[in-house]
Amino acid sequence: MASSERENGEELPQDNTCDACEPDEAQGATQICQDCAFSFCQLHAEEHSQRYRTHRMTDFVTPSGQRQASSQEDPKEEEVRKLERKKCEEHGEDLSLYCKEHEKIICVLCAVSGSHQKHDIITLKDAYEAMRNRDRIDLKVAMLEMVERLKFKSADPKI
């Protein structure tokens, strides 16, 4: 659906982050492709330019009219920010595990003595690999299948 909106020339709201980065690790956008309307960090902008040589890349401009610089932060501050880990709101511990039942990132205390005590727990690395390797779902096909099932159910007099 998002790609069809972009193809029709409709602009999607920008969140000032790279559309190609993993959502939880998205870098700030520095470039935008004028042909496909995707925002990119410096690394992904270079990859996109190499792959699609005819696409026109321009500097990313925020809705307030400010240009995003490639590196606005001091490199040391950026390195510290990348190394900081998110903390559990309940226990203040690093979030290092994944609860499969609730599909949520949790800390060790949540897994051992908290609300996720007897759930299926895996490491973040394993969760990342599982998500990365899962089958891609074509949203349009899935929606059409759901509509067909609903039509079938609504036509059934027993329901």
Secondary structure by P-SEA (a helix, b strand, c coil): caaaaaaaccccccccccccccccccccccbbbcccbbbbcaaaaaaaaaacccccccccccccccccccccccaaaaaaaaabbbbbcccccccccccccccccccccccccccccccccccaaaaaaaaaaccccaaaaaaaaaaaaaaaaaacccc
